[in-house]
Amino acid sequence: MAQAQQRNVLLIIADDYGIDSSSLYNTTPPAAGLPPTPNIAALATGGIKFQNAYACPVCSPTRAAIMTGRRGFRTGVGDVIAPGSANGQLTAAETTLPEIFAANASLGYSLAMFGKWHLATGAATPYTVGGWPYFAGTIPGALTSYTNYTKIINNAGSVTQTANYSVYATTDVRQDAATWISQRTGPWFAWVAFNAGHTPFHVPPTNLHSYGSPTGNRNRYEASIEAMDTEIGNLLASVNRSTTMIIFIGDNGTAGQVIQSPYNSTRAKGSVYEGGTRVPFIINGPDVVSPGRTVTEFVHVVDLFATILDIAGIPSTADDSRSLKPLLQNQTDTRDRSFNELFSADDPTSGGRTLRDSRYKLARLNNGTEEFYDLQTDPYEATNLISVMTTEQQSYYHRLKYELGSYSTSAVPAVTNPVKGTSFSMSLAHESGKTYTLWRCTDLASGFWAPVSSASQSINGATITLTDPTPPADRAFYSAMKE
């Protein structure tokens, strides 16, 4: 790729910033109001806004998905990483964005990360696990204070730690990033992860916000978001906008303590509901065709992996990530499903897995229950339809349930001895403690998979045989589900 064609990439991540707290998304603001974010709004005006953008329900899985292009069920990062927790951390076995850039060193990119890491414990892990040649920021998920924390600088494995660091964290992240960017002579990729507006809810320096001396968590939260927006404006002043692609995204929904209408604390950060996973997402820069657009296709933070590589001219072979470049270029790119998940080694009954289409959403929770919502008539998931579905709704429920099974690393059970006569049967290895169901579809192009309600099963040692006593006369496709 010729040097003149290369793009810089600036990825800005806001912490605990859901669509309820953004004036770009919450068009019916509640009494608490919305923080002024003119710089973020300007990015949307000059770029594209993704209306249906999803992150993971909490911080660490979102960051792992961006770094690897892989879902949590592959990386093992399914919940918040913390000292003493059994939750999975990102490991050096994963291939990360910085490592792929390093493998394409001939492109000449400089790389650095600033701000919140939260993908593994240990001061050296941004380098040893993430592959960042330069890191300046903080390791844990939350600061004890925005003006008293331990700052880490990791320069190619050489680690410096400064305790009781007192520069306001949002400003410090911006200053470090701006200084580094100003020193670049070639293309660069900077990951800038602000701590705001994560707890503790605090009062920022008065020159960064318009709230005076805010009282109450919500007002302090809003002030911190406005302060972040102010520093984003300062950061962008250091950037050559004609050669830089800017990506702005929230890492999960707003925290339950401060979330506001149309969501509530049960539909907030840490949940698999819309309020916990839908986030502001904007891309701005010279590769955006017809700026000012709103894109309605489903997108997920995992897609940033392939998108960033695509912008840099590097091919991606990630398991789960799809480049958003076609959407940037105003091309058709149908995305009709959105998957999410939350799982915890500390509490195996918390969280769950969800899959939605353009209208319906299925949630299979880890406590053993299921929920099914019509998001067209019930966008805030107030009414669980699981026990009152119409025949049509049940068809969509079955389709989503079947498709949800593909989001797994579990081996597909090998089918043996399929037999078609007046009945249809097939056999597969039987695993004790698992439930098996026979599924059927008559048209793979436009039909719906559904369980065979009249199916029978028999177990002979290590083999289970599933039988459809009345298969269709012409043709049918069969599959088995093991749960």
Backbone hydrogen bonds, N-H to C=O, Kabsch-Sander energy under -0.5 kcal/mol:
donor,donor_aa,acceptor,acceptor_aa,energy
5,Q,2,A,-1.3
6,Q,2,A,-0.6
6,Q,3,Q,-1.2
8,N,243,T,-3.1
9,V,188,W,-2.4
10,L,245,M,-2.9
11,L,9,V,-0.6
11,L,190,A,-2.7
12,I,10,L,-0.6
12,I,247,I,-3.6
13,I,11,L,-0.5
13,I,192,V,-2.7
14,A,249,I,-2.4
15,D,196,A,-3.0
17,Y,252,N,-0.5
18,G,16,D,-0.6
19,I,278,R,-1.2
21,S,18,G,-1.3
22,S,19,I,-1.3
25,Y,22,S,-1.5
26,N,22,S,-3.2
27,T,25,Y,-1.3
33,G,30,P,-1.7
41,A,37,T,-2.5
42,A,38,P,-1.9
43,L,39,N,-1.5
44,A,40,I,-1.6
45,T,41,A,-2.4
46,G,42,A,-2.1
47,G,44,A,-0.9
48,I,283,I,-2.5
49,K,293,R,-2.2
50,F,281,F,-2.6
51,Q,49,K,-0.8
51,Q,295,V,-2.9
52,N,295,V,-0.6
53,A,50,F,-0.6
54,Y,299,V,-2.1
55,A,277,T,-3.0
62,T,58,V,-1.2
63,R,59,C,-2.0
64,A,60,S,-2.5
65,A,61,P,-2.3
66,I,62,T,-2.1
67,M,63,R,-2.3
68,T,64,A,-1.9
69,G,65,A,-2.6
74,R,71,R,-1.4
75,T,71,R,-2.0
76,G,72,G,-2.8
78,G,76,G,-1.0
85,S,82,A,-2.1
88,G,76,G,-0.6
90,L,119,L,-2.6
94,E,91,T,-1.7
96,T,94,E,-0.6
97,L,67,M,-1.4
100,I,96,T,-2.0
101,F,97,L,-2.5
102,A,98,P,-2.3
103,A,99,E,-1.7
104,N,100,I,-0.7
104,N,101,F,-1.0
105,A,102,A,-1.0
107,L,104,N,-2.1
108,G,105,A,-1.9
110,S,187,P,-2.1
112,A,189,F,-1.6
113,M,134,Y,-2.2
114,F,191,W,-3.0
115,G,136,A,-2.2
116,K,193,A,-2.4
117,W,138,T,-2.1
118,H,139,I,-2.1
119,L,120,A,-0.5
125,T,122,G,-1.3
127,Y,124,A,-1.5
128,T,124,A,-2.4
129,V,125,T,-2.2
130,G,125,T,-2.2
131,G,127,Y,-0.7
132,W,126,P,-2.5
135,F,154,N,-1.8
136,A,113,M,-1.9
137,G,152,I,-2.5
138,T,115,G,-1.8
143,L,199,T,-0.6
148,N,145,S,-1.0
149,Y,165,Y,-1.6
151,K,149,Y,-0.7
151,K,162,T,-2.5
152,I,137,G,-3.4
153,I,160,T,-2.5
154,N,135,F,-2.9
155,N,153,I,-0.6
155,N,158,S,-2.4
156,A,133,P,-2.4
156,A,154,N,-0.8
158,S,155,N,-1.8
159,V,157,G,-0.8
160,T,153,I,-2.8
162,T,151,K,-2.6
163,A,161,Q,-0.5
165,Y,149,Y,-3.0
165,Y,162,T,-0.6
169,A,146,Y,-2.1
172,D,168,Y,-2.7
173,V,169,A,-2.5
174,R,170,T,-1.7
175,Q,171,T,-3.0
176,D,172,D,-2.5
177,A,173,V,-2.3
178,A,174,R,-3.0
179,T,175,Q,-2.5
180,W,176,D,-2.2
181,I,177,A,-2.8
182,S,178,A,-2.3
183,Q,179,T,-0.8
183,Q,180,W,-0.9
184,R,181,I,-1.7
189,F,110,S,-2.5
190,A,9,V,-2.6
191,W,112,A,-2.2
192,V,11,L,-3.7
192,V,190,A,-0.6
193,A,114,F,-3.2
193,A,191,W,-0.6
194,F,13,I,-2.0
194,F,192,V,-0.8
198,H,195,N,-2.4
202,H,200,P,-0.5
208,L,205,P,-2.0
209,H,206,T,-0.8
220,R,216,G,-2.2
221,Y,217,N,-2.8
222,E,218,R,-2.6
223,A,219,N,-2.3
224,S,220,R,-2.1
225,I,221,Y,-1.9
226,E,222,E,-2.5
227,A,223,A,-2.5
228,M,224,S,-2.0
229,D,225,I,-2.4
230,T,226,E,-2.5
231,E,227,A,-2.1
232,I,228,M,-2.3
233,G,229,D,-2.2
234,N,230,T,-1.9
235,L,231,E,-2.5
236,L,232,I,-2.8
237,A,233,G,-1.2
238,S,235,L,-2.0
239,V,236,L,-1.5
241,R,239,V,-1.1
243,T,240,N,-1.3
245,M,8,N,-3.0
246,I,244,T,-0.5
246,I,284,N,-3.7
247,I,10,L,-3.0
248,F,282,I,-2.9
249,I,12,I,-2.1
250,G,280,P,-1.7
251,D,14,A,-2.2
253,G,276,G,-2.3
258,V,255,A,-1.5
259,I,255,A,-1.4
263,Y,260,Q,-2.0
267,R,264,N,-2.1
268,A,265,S,-0.6
269,K,254,T,-2.6
270,G,57,P,-2.2
271,S,268,A,-1.5
276,G,273,Y,-1.4
277,T,273,Y,-0.9
277,T,274,E,-0.9
278,R,274,E,-2.9
279,V,53,A,-1.8
282,I,248,F,-2.7
283,I,48,I,-2.0
284,N,246,I,-2.8
285,G,46,G,-0.5
288,V,285,G,-1.8
289,V,287,D,-0.5
289,V,328,L,-3.0
292,G,47,G,-4.0
293,R,47,G,-0.7
293,R,290,S,-0.6
295,V,49,K,-3.0
298,F,335,R,-1.2
299,V,52,N,-1.9
301,V,54,Y,-1.9
303,D,300,H,-2.3
304,L,301,V,-1.9
305,F,302,V,-0.9
306,A,302,V,-0.5
307,T,303,D,-2.0
308,I,304,L,-2.9
309,L,305,F,-1.8
310,D,306,A,-2.4
311,I,307,T,-2.6
312,A,308,I,-1.6
313,G,309,L,-0.5
313,G,310,D,-1.1
314,I,309,L,-3.3
320,D,69,G,-1.9
321,S,69,G,-0.6
327,L,324,L,-0.6
328,L,324,L,-2.0
329,Q,325,K,-1.8
330,N,327,L,-1.4
331,Q,326,P,-3.0
338,S,356,R,-1.7
340,N,354,T,-2.1
342,L,352,G,-2.2
343,F,78,G,-1.7
350,S,347,D,-2.1
352,G,342,L,-1.2
353,R,364,R,-2.2
354,T,340,N,-2.7
355,L,362,L,-2.0
356,R,338,S,-2.0
357,D,360,Y,-2.7
361,K,373,Y,-2.1
362,L,355,L,-2.8
363,A,371,E,-3.2
364,R,353,R,-3.1
364,R,362,L,-0.5
365,L,363,A,-0.7
365,L,369,T,-2.2
366,N,351,G,-2.5
368,G,365,L,-1.6
371,E,363,A,-2.6
373,Y,361,K,-2.5
375,L,359,R,-2.5
375,L,373,Y,-0.9
376,Q,359,R,-0.6
377,T,374,D,-0.6
378,D,374,D,-2.3
381,E,378,D,-1.8
384,N,382,A,-0.6
385,L,372,F,-3.2
385,L,383,T,-0.6
388,V,385,L,-1.8
394,Q,390,T,-2.5
395,S,391,T,-1.4
396,Y,392,E,-1.6
397,Y,393,Q,-2.5
398,H,394,Q,-2.7
399,R,395,S,-2.1
400,L,396,Y,-2.5
401,K,397,Y,-2.5
402,Y,398,H,-2.5
403,E,399,R,-2.4
404,L,400,L,-2.3
405,G,401,K,-0.8
405,G,402,Y,-0.8
406,S,403,E,-1.6
407,Y,404,L,-1.6
408,S,406,S,-1.6
416,T,427,S,-3.4
419,V,425,S,-2.9
421,G,419,V,-0.5
421,G,423,S,-3.2
424,F,468,D,-2.5
425,S,419,V,-2.3
426,M,466,L,-2.1
427,S,416,T,-2.7
428,L,464,I,-2.1
429,A,414,A,-0.6
430,H,462,A,-2.8
432,S,430,H,-0.5
434,K,431,E,-1.8
437,T,481,M,-2.0
439,W,479,S,-3.4
440,R,450,A,-2.7
441,C,477,F,-2.3
447,G,443,D,-2.7
450,A,440,R,-1.6
452,V,438,L,-3.0
453,S,451,P,-1.0
455,A,452,V,-1.7
456,S,467,T,-2.2
458,S,465,T,-2.0
460,N,463,T,-3.2
463,T,460,N,-1.4
464,I,428,L,-2.8
465,T,458,S,-3.0
466,L,426,M,-2.8
467,T,456,S,-2.8
468,D,424,F,-3.5
477,F,441,C,-3.1
479,S,439,W,-2.0
481,M,437,T,-2.5
483,E,435,T,-2.6
483,E,481,M,-0.5
